[in-house]
Amino acid sequence: MNERNHLNVLNTLYKKSLSFRGKILYLPLGIVFLAIVTITGISSYFTKEAMLNNMKTHGFHIAQQFIGRLKSNEAAEDVLNDMIEDRIRAVCNIVIKNKGILSNDYLNELSEDFDIDEIYWFDKDGEIIYATVPGYLGWRPDSNHPLSTIMQGQSELMEDIRKDAEFGNYVKYGAVRSADGTFVQAGISADKIYELTNQFSYQTIVEDMASNEDISYIHVVDNNNVVIACSNPEDIGMQKSIENFISVVQNRAPHASEYYSASLGESIYDVVYPIIIDENFIGFVNIGYKMEDAQAAISGIIRLILVVAAVVFAALILILNRISDGVIKSIENIKNQLGIMAAGNFDNEVPESLINKKDEFGDIAKSLNTTQKSIKNIITDHQMLVEKMQFGLAVHEIITDEKGTPVDYRFLSANSSFEKLTGLKPEEIVGKRALEVLPHLEPYWLNTYGEVALTGDSQEFENYADELGRWYQVVAYSPGNNQFAVIIDDISNRKRMEELLYMEKENFRTTLLSIGDGVISTDNKGKIILMNVIAEQLTGWKEEEAIGSDFAEVFTIVHEYTMEPCRNLVEDVLRTGEIKELANHTALIRRNGTLLPIEDSAAPIWSKNGKITGVVIVFRDFTEKREKHNQIEYLSYHDYLTGLYNRRYMEEAMKRMDTVENLPVSIMVLDINGLKLTNDAFGHEMGDKLLKKVAGILKKTCRPQDVIARMGGDEFSILMPNTNSEQALNIRDSIIKETSKIELESVIVSIAAGYDIKTDTSQDIDVIIKNAENSMYEGKMKYGRAMRSQVIENVLRSINLKYDNEQIHTERVAEYCELMAREMNFSEREIYTIKHAGILHDIGKIIIPPELLNKKETLTNDEFDIIKKHSETGYHILRNTYEYAGLAKIVRHHHEMFDGNGYPDKLKGHEIPLESRIIAIADAYEAMTANRPYQVAKSKEEALLEIKRCSGTQFDPEIAEIFLKIM
């Protein structure tokens, strides 16, 4: 009856509907059309939204980067400015301290030593008396000049970097007033500093960020709505209307919007972000993104969809027209059979007439027939599976209060296995609430099941049900809205086995994890029940001898130095139930009576019911670890090279010894003159030898109570308690005298030392240190220059001794250079310069092994690479000396070639210094006309032909022509 009624309903609907042909043809086309329109609109909308969100996020990110760079740049400018001011302040104080010996030459020397560009000494009336720039002698500042504040009594003035009115360069000036009213001004050329700080400016950051081709403009607006930086510099200074930025200005919140710019002729996505530094609103950054990419993407999507739509429509019309005629009847037959299945009747099979059709509808009929049988079998199998499965299965409905919180649940169904596993019969529980069946149900079950039913998230867990007295493994899932189903298994037997094995497992696990160390295990009476091989070796006891003995009998421990007995760890652990560790300096008395430093820990072994069943002791030989610890501790307070104390130790010692008992305290600061020059000339290995030699002198000269430290590089400090000025002076003179006696090949050993005395507790130790440093710098200025010049002479003498004919070579090169310079109408000073450059041009050969320069065979590529380094080495040696610094670049480039194929910098043409081009010809000619280990000397004519041949490639053609003329 039900089947017939269902078919009548379907027939009625069929007669009232449109024809099948109309449905097949027009309905799909209409659906496709609507789908295309919908997809086009949605795709365009979401594409645009995604791109706008991306531009918004990117804009906010760029704005945050801008603010971050502003903060970093402000900090960098402050540090840079502080460094410059400290340097100016130090030079001014040195000039004031030495005002008794002032002269223009002294100021020039001080300017060179401290890399200060200008120094001026003013008398009390504000007139310049001494100056590094002679043109300013006699000049006085007017009342509007910043220096007027110094003349009126201000002790110090540090000006901001400003542009010099006369020369146009940027200068940083500072001035310090002395007690008698005279004052000093020093200035540092700040062109390079200005270039660096200019990198920190708003405009530089904006121009850097505006390089992104997707950005149309960037404006930075201050809190007065004035543009202070812009990707278009012409807009700087423009007043910005805040109509579109009112939320940013008032609420300090970012803002983004889209608009069409008539001036730019394009759509813009405008992002505005507040600039807040140290909680202060200082303006906002406005970024405009071009919308052309977003519009192009949307247009591309629409075009693609329209092309696809046209193809689909054409294909559908052709296909549907061809199949519409033959499909109508088959559809009606299939419809009837589907109506039968829709009514839930799976017993009536599909008619043979449908199954035997040889087209797609026949295939559909076969599939329907197979599906019908499969569904029928699945339903039958499922019912049997649920009933016969060994796991309990039950379905429930969650019950909540008015707030939606689970308060109970109702049983909906349960299988027979559920009854076997829980003792709850389905016929007695279905339809009832859980709290009716299980009044003492633990909250855990209700909360967990409620979460599964309400969220739909499945859970798997194990838990104990007190009311049922069993352990269950549970899989809970949600089969429908506000429902949960559980599949349960009784695991009580497994849990009981785990309980029985737990104590033994815990004991062996703890022991095995510590197997690399000595392990002893005891029972709860302190009797030994286990001892591993390492423990036997460390204690001297065999396991079979120790088992059953009291722990204290086998494991006797004392303090390593006092020999007092230590507490019994096992008794402590059994009493407190806590893990215990040995104190430092604990030693084990081995069975043979010897002492063994050890470290140790003891832990309780717990049963499942919370009782201590024994103790496990893990211990190890501490000897090697203690030695490594002592070594690390030594290195943390000592300089690895010299063995002296390091800066860390000295700083702690100064704090520790800055007490009234140690007054007077003398602090001496020492600096090795020319260590860098020694490293450049003779190598870092020689520099290390020099440091060790000086360290040895300091140890030999100073007293046991004195603290000596290498503070880093070439600097040392000595802290001398209870030492007056006379004693400190004697120690300083002894150190200088002893260091002058050091013999270290061709190295000249010279040291600058200064000291100051703290005689009263009110004096600041940092000021004493600063005074000692200033005293040391005075000595360094006085003797350092002469020492460096003497090192140069020693290097030359050493080269001449190591290499055959080197002195003759340099003298001839200097002679040829002088001849060319005179022919080129050089001044006498210029002739003097290039002649000395010729003598020093190969000073860098000090680093080349003698066997390499004197080698008769052809050099390998690696050997030639070593030789090529001598011009750079010569540069580094000379640039560190006052007298020869002007020759450094000439020496560096004397092997450059006119065509750019020389070394070390591959300079070309007139990029090469003129003097270097002259030396290149003189050096080559002398080398060709002299006998060398690797070649026979060429005749004068042959050498001049070679100079002519290489003119324009290796040599400057104009200088080569002059050389050919004079030779």
Residue pairs with C-beta under 8 A, 6 or more apart in sequence:
2 343
2 345
3 340
3 343
3 345
3 348
6 339
6 340
6 342
6 343
7 336
7 339
7 340
10 335
10 336
10 339
14 332
14 335
17 23
18 27
20 324
20 327
20 328
20 331
20 332
21 324
21 328
24 320
24 323
24 324
24 327
25 317
25 320
25 321
25 324
28 316
28 320
29 313
29 316
29 317
29 320
32 309
32 312
32 313
32 316
33 309
33 313
36 305
36 306
36 308
36 309
36 312
39 305
40 301
40 302
40 305
40 306
43 301
43 305
44 298
44 301
44 302
47 294
47 297
47 298
47 301
48 294
48 298
51 293
51 294
51 297
52 256
52 258
52 269
52 294
55 214
55 256
55 269
55 271
55 289
55 294
56 256
56 269
56 271
58 289
59 256
59 269
59 271
59 273
59 287
59 289
60 254
60 271
60 273
62 209
62 212
62 287
63 254
63 271
63 273
63 275
63 285
63 287
64 273
65 209
66 205
66 206
66 209
66 220
66 275
66 285
67 273
67 275
67 276
67 277
67 285
69 205
70 202
70 205
70 275
70 277
71 277
73 199
73 200
73 205
74 200
74 277
76 200
77 197
77 200
80 193
80 196
80 197
81 161
81 172
84 172
84 188
84 190
84 193
85 158
85 172
85 174
87 114
87 115
87 116
87 188
88 116
88 158
88 172
88 173
88 174
88 186
88 187
88 188
89 156
89 158
89 174
89 176
90 114
90 774
91 110
91 114
91 116
91 119
91 184
91 186
92 174
92 175
92 176
92 184
92 185
92 186
93 176
93 774
94 110
94 774
94 777
94 778
95 102
95 107
95 110
95 119
95 121
95 184
95 186
96 176
96 178
96 182
96 184
97 774
98 106
98 778
99 121
99 178
99 182
102 121
102 129
102 130
103 130
104 130
104 131
104 132
104 134
106 130
107 119
107 121
107 130
107 131
107 132
108 132
109 781
110 116
110 119
110 781
111 117
111 118
111 119
111 132
112 882
113 781
113 784
115 188
116 186
116 187
116 188
117 132
117 171
117 187
117 188
117 189
118 131
118 132
118 133
118 171
118 173
118 185
118 186
118 187
118 188
119 131
119 132
119 184
119 185
119 186
119 187
120 128
120 130
120 131
120 132
120 133
120 136
120 184
120 185
120 186
121 128
121 129
121 130
121 131
121 182
121 184
122 128
122 129
122 147
122 182
122 183
122 184
122 185
123 129
123 182
124 180
124 181
124 182
125 140
126 140
126 141
126 147
126 151
127 138
127 139
127 140
128 136
128 137
128 138
128 139
128 140
129 137
130 137
131 137
141 147
141 148
141 151
142 148
146 157
146 159
146 173
147 157
147 175
147 183
147 185
149 157
150 156
150 157
150 175
150 177
150 183
151 183
153 177
154 177
155 176
155 177
156 174
156 175
156 176
156 177
157 174
157 175
158 174
159 172
159 173
159 174
160 172
161 170
161 171
161 172
161 190
161 193
161 194
161 197
162 170
162 171
162 173
163 169
163 170
163 171
164 170
164 171
169 189
169 190
169 191
170 189
170 190
170 191
170 193
170 194
171 187
171 188
171 189
171 190
172 187
172 188
172 190
172 193
173 185
173 186
173 187
174 185
174 186
174 187
175 183
175 184
175 185
175 186
176 183
176 184
177 183
178 184
198 204
201 229
202 220
202 228
202 229
203 229
203 230
203 233
203 236
205 229
206 218
206 220
206 229
206 230
206 231
207 231
209 215
209 218
210 217
210 218
210 231
214 289
214 290
214 293
215 231
215 287
215 288
215 289
215 290
216 261
216 264
216 266
216 268
216 288
216 289
216 290
217 230
217 231
217 232
217 286
217 287
217 288
218 229
218 230
218 231
218 285
218 286
218 287
218 288
219 227
219 229
219 230
219 231
219 235
219 240
219 285
219 286
220 227
220 228
220 229
220 230
220 275
220 283
220 284
220 285
220 286
221 227
221 228
221 240
221 245
221 283
221 284
221 285
221 286
222 228
222 282
222 283
223 281
223 282
223 283
225 239
225 240
225 241
225 242
225 249
226 237
226 238
226 239
226 240
227 235
227 236
227 237
227 238
227 239
227 240
228 236
228 283
229 236
230 236
230 238
240 286
242 249
244 255
244 257
244 270
244 272
245 255
245 272
245 284
245 286
247 253
247 255
248 254
248 255
248 272
248 273
248 274
248 284
249 284
252 274
252 276
252 281
253 274
254 271
254 272
254 273
254 274
255 271
255 272
256 269
256 270
256 271
256 272
257 269
257 270
258 267
258 268
258 269
258 270
258 291
259 267
259 268
259 270
260 266
260 267
260 268
261 267
261 268
261 288
266 290
266 291
266 292
267 290
267 291
267 292
267 295
268 288
268 289
268 290
268 291
269 288
269 289
269 290
269 291
269 294
270 286
270 287
270 288
270 289
271 286
271 287
271 288
271 289
272 284
272 285
272 286
272 287
273 284
273 285
273 287
274 281
274 283
274 284
275 281
275 282
275 283
275 284
275 285
276 282
326 359
327 361
330 357
330 359
330 361
331 361
333 351
333 353
333 354
333 361
333 365
334 354
334 361
334 364
334 365
334 368
337 350
337 351
337 354
337 365
337 368
338 368
340 348
341 368
341 372
346 372
346 373
346 375
346 376
346 379
347 376
349 369
349 372
350 365
350 366
350 368
350 369
350 372
354 361
354 362
354 365
354 368
355 362
355 365
355 366
355 369
356 362
357 365
386 393
386 415
387 415
387 416
389 415
389 417
390 417
390 489
391 417
391 421
391 487
391 488
391 489
392 414
392 415
392 417
392 418
392 419
392 420
392 421
392 422
392 486
392 487
392 488
392 489
393 414
393 415
393 417
393 418
393 485
393 486
393 487
393 488
394 411
394 412
394 413
394 414
394 415
394 418
394 485
394 486
394 488
395 411
395 412
395 413
395 414
395 479
395 483
395 484
395 485
396 409
396 410
396 411
396 412
396 434
396 449
396 453
396 483
396 484
396 485
396 486
397 409
397 410
397 412
397 453
397 482
397 483
398 406
398 409
398 449
398 450
398 453
398 454
398 482
398 483
398 484
399 406
399 407
399 408
399 409
399 410
399 433
400 406
400 407
400 450
400 454
400 482
401 407
404 454
405 450
406 446
406 447
406 449
406 450
406 451
406 453
406 454
407 446
408 433
408 434
408 435
408 446
409 433
409 434
409 446
409 449
409 450
409 453
409 484
410 431
410 432
410 433
410 434
411 426
411 429
411 430
411 431
411 432
411 434
411 437
412 430
412 431
412 483
413 426
413 430
414 424
414 426
414 429
414 430
415 426
416 426
418 424
418 426
418 488
419 425
419 426
421 470
421 472
421 488
421 489
421 490
422 468
422 470
422 488
423 468
424 437
428 437
429 437
434 441
434 446
435 441
438 467
438 468
439 467
440 466
440 467
441 467
442 465
442 466
442 467
444 463
445 463
445 465
448 459
448 461
448 476
449 476
449 484
449 486
451 457
451 459
452 458
452 459
452 476
452 477
452 478
452 484
453 478
453 482
453 483
453 484
454 482
455 478
456 478
457 478
458 475
458 476
458 477
458 478
459 474
459 475
459 476
460 473
460 474
460 475
460 476
461 473
461 474
461 476
462 471
462 472
462 473
462 474
462 491
463 471
463 472
463 474
464 470
464 471
464 472
464 495
465 471
465 472
470 490
470 492
471 490
471 491
471 492
471 494
471 495
472 488
472 489
472 490
472 491
473 488
473 489
473 491
474 486
474 487
474 488
475 486
475 487
475 488
476 484
476 485
476 486
477 484
477 485
478 484
478 485
479 485
499 608
502 607
502 608
503 605
503 607
503 608
503 613
506 605
506 606
507 521
507 605
507 613
507 614
507 616
510 603
510 605
510 616
511 519
511 521
511 530
511 532
511 616
514 616
514 618
515 532
515 534
516 534
517 534
517 618
517 619
517 620
518 532
518 534
518 535
518 537
518 538
518 539
518 617
518 618
518 619
518 620
519 530
519 531
519 532
519 534
519 535
519 616
519 617
519 618
520 528
520 530
520 531
520 532
520 535
520 546
520 551
520 554
520 555
520 616
520 617
520 619
521 528
521 529
521 530
521 531
521 605
521 614
521 615
521 616
521 617
522 528
522 529
522 551
522 570
522 614
522 615
522 616
522 617
523 529
523 613
523 614
524 574
524 612
524 613
524 614
526 550
526 551
526 552
526 568
526 570
526 571
526 574
526 615
527 548
527 549
527 550
527 551
528 546
528 547
528 548
528 549
528 550
528 551
528 554
529 547
529 614
530 543
530 547
531 539
531 541
531 543
531 546
531 547
531 554
532 543
534 620
535 541
535 543
535 619
536 542
536 543
538 588
538 590
538 596
538 598
538 619
538 620
538 621
539 546
539 554
539 555
539 588
539 590
539 591
540 590
540 591
540 592
541 554
541 591
546 554
551 568
551 570
551 615
551 617
552 568
552 570
555 588
555 617
556 565
556 588
556 589
557 565
557 566
557 582
557 586
557 587
557 588
557 589
557 598
557 600
558 564
558 565
558 566
558 586
558 587
558 589
558 595
559 566
559 583
559 585
559 586
559 587
560 585
560 586
560 587
560 595
560 597
561 585
566 582
566 583
566 586
569 580
569 582
569 600
569 602
569 615
569 617
570 602
570 615
570 617
572 578
572 580
572 602
573 579
573 580
573 602
573 603
573 604
573 612
573 615
574 604
574 612
574 615
577 604
577 612
578 604
579 601
579 602
579 603
579 604
580 601
580 602
581 599
581 600
581 601
581 602
582 598
582 599
582 600
582 601
582 619
585 597
586 597
586 598
586 599
586 600
587 595
587 596
587 597
587 598
588 595
588 596
588 598
588 619
589 595
590 596
596 621
596 623
597 621
597 622
597 623
597 626
598 619
598 620
598 621
598 622
599 619
599 620
599 622
599 625
600 617
600 618
600 619
600 620
601 617
601 618
601 619
602 615
602 616
602 617
602 618
603 615
603 616
603 618
604 612
604 614
604 615
605 612
605 613
605 614
605 615
605 616
606 612
606 613
607 613
636 648
637 645
637 646
637 648
637 649
638 644
638 645
638 646
638 649
639 645
639 646
639 709
639 710
641 688
641 691
641 692
641 710
642 691
642 692
642 695
642 710
643 695
644 695
644 698
644 699
644 708
644 709
644 710
644 716
645 653
645 707
645 708
645 709
645 710
646 709
646 710
646 711
647 709
647 710
647 711
647 712
649 707
649 709
650 707
650 709
650 711
650 717
650 719
653 707
653 709
653 719
654 667
654 719
654 765
654 769
657 665
657 707
657 719
657 721
658 665
658 758
658 765
660 761
662 721
662 722
663 722
663 758
663 759
663 760
663 761
664 722
664 723
664 724
664 725
664 757
664 758
664 759
665 719
665 720
665 721
665 722
665 723
665 757
665 758
665 765
665 768
666 718
666 719
666 720
666 723
666 724
666 725
666 727
666 728
666 755
666 756
666 757
666 758
667 717
667 718
667 719
667 720
667 755
667 756
667 758
667 765
667 768
667 769
667 772
668 717
668 718
668 720
668 728
668 731
668 732
668 753
668 754
668 755
668 772
669 715
669 716
669 717
669 753
669 754
669 755
669 769
669 772
669 773
669 775
669 776
670 698
670 715
670 716
670 717
670 718
670 735
670 751
670 752
670 753
670 776
671 714
671 715
671 716
671 751
671 752
671 753
671 776
671 780
672 690
672 691
672 694
672 714
672 749
672 750
672 751
673 750
673 751
673 752
673 780
673 783
673 784
673 787
673 788
674 748
674 750
674 784
674 787
674 788
674 791
674 880
675 687
675 690
675 691
675 713
675 714
676 714
676 880
677 788
677 791
677 877
677 880
677 881
678 686
678 687
678 690
678 747
678 791
679 686
679 687
680 873
680 876
680 877
680 880
681 791
681 795
681 846
681 847
681 873
681 877
682 745
682 746
682 747
682 795
682 846
683 847
686 744
686 745
686 747
689 744
690 742
690 744
690 747
690 749
691 710
691 714
693 739
693 742
693 744
693 749
694 716
694 739
694 742
694 749
694 751
695 708
695 710
695 716
697 735
697 738
697 739
697 742
698 708
698 716
698 718
698 735
699 708
700 738
701 731
701 734
701 735
701 738
702 708
702 718
702 720
702 731
703 720
705 720
705 721
705 722
706 718
706 719
706 720
706 721
706 723
706 731
707 718
707 719
707 720
708 716
708 717
708 718
709 716
709 717
709 718
709 719
710 716
711 717
718 731
720 727
720 728
720 731
723 731
723 757
724 757
725 757
728 755
728 757
729 755
732 753
732 755
735 751
735 753
736 751
736 753
739 749
739 750
739 751
740 749
740 750
742 749
745 798
746 794
746 795
746 797
746 798
747 791
747 794
748 787
748 790
748 791
748 794
750 783
750 784
750 787
752 776
752 777
752 779
752 780
752 783
752 784
753 776
753 779
754 771
754 772
754 773
754 774
754 775
754 776
754 777
754 778
754 779
755 772
755 775
756 768
756 769
756 771
756 772
756 775
757 768
758 765
758 768
785 881
785 882
785 883
788 880
788 881
788 882
789 881
789 882
789 883
789 884
791 881
792 840
792 843
792 877
792 878
792 881
792 883
792 884
795 843
795 846
795 877
796 810
796 839
796 840
796 843
798 846
799 806
799 842
799 843
799 845
799 846
800 806
800 807
802 850
802 853
803 845
803 850
803 853
803 854
804 854
804 933
805 930
805 931
805 932
806 842
806 845
808 930
809 842
809 926
809 927
809 930
810 838
810 839
810 840
810 841
810 842
811 839
812 922
812 926
812 930
813 838
813 839
813 841
813 919
813 922
813 923
813 926
814 835
814 836
814 838
814 839
814 922
815 838
816 838
816 921
816 922
816 925
816 926
816 963
817 834
817 835
817 837
817 838
817 915
817 918
817 919
817 922
818 831
818 834
818 835
818 838
819 966
820 918
820 921
820 922
820 959
820 962
820 963
820 966
821 830
821 831
821 834
821 835
821 918
822 831
823 962
823 965
823 966
824 959
824 962
826 834
833 886
833 887
833 890
833 915
834 890
834 915
834 918
834 919
836 884
836 887
837 887
837 890
837 891
837 894
837 915
837 919
838 919
838 922
840 874
840 878
840 884
840 887
840 891
841 874
841 890
841 891
841 894
841 919
841 923
842 870
842 874
843 873
843 874
843 877
843 878
843 891
844 869
844 870
844 871
844 872
844 873
844 874
844 875
844 876
844 877
844 891
845 853
845 870
845 874
846 873
846 877
847 869
847 870
847 873
848 866
848 867
848 869
848 870
849 866
852 859
852 863
852 866
852 867
853 867
854 933
855 863
855 933
855 934
856 933
856 934
857 934
858 934
859 867
859 934
868 895
868 903
868 904
869 904
871 891
871 892
871 893
871 894
871 895
871 903
871 904
872 892
872 904
874 888
874 891
874 892
875 888
875 889
875 891
875 892
876 888
878 884
878 885
878 887
878 888
878 891
879 885
879 888
889 913
889 916
890 913
890 915
890 916
890 919
891 916
892 904
892 905
892 916
893 905
893 907
893 912
893 913
893 916
894 916
894 919
894 920
894 923
895 902
895 903
895 904
895 920
896 902
896 903
896 905
896 906
896 907
896 908
896 912
896 916
896 920
897 920
897 953
897 954
897 955
898 908
898 909
898 912
898 917
898 952
898 953
898 954
898 955
898 956
898 957
899 908
899 952
899 953
899 954
900 906
900 907
900 908
900 909
901 953
902 912
902 954
912 920
912 956
917 955
917 956
917 959
918 959
920 954
920 955
920 956
921 947
921 955
921 956
921 959
921 960
921 963
922 963
924 946
924 947
924 950
924 954
924 955
925 943
925 944
925 947
925 963
925 967
928 937
928 938
928 942
928 943
928 946
929 937
929 938
929 939
929 940
929 943
930 937
931 937
938 946
940 967
944 964
944 967
947 955
947 960
947 963
947 964
948 960
948 964
950 960
951 957
951 960
951 961
952 960
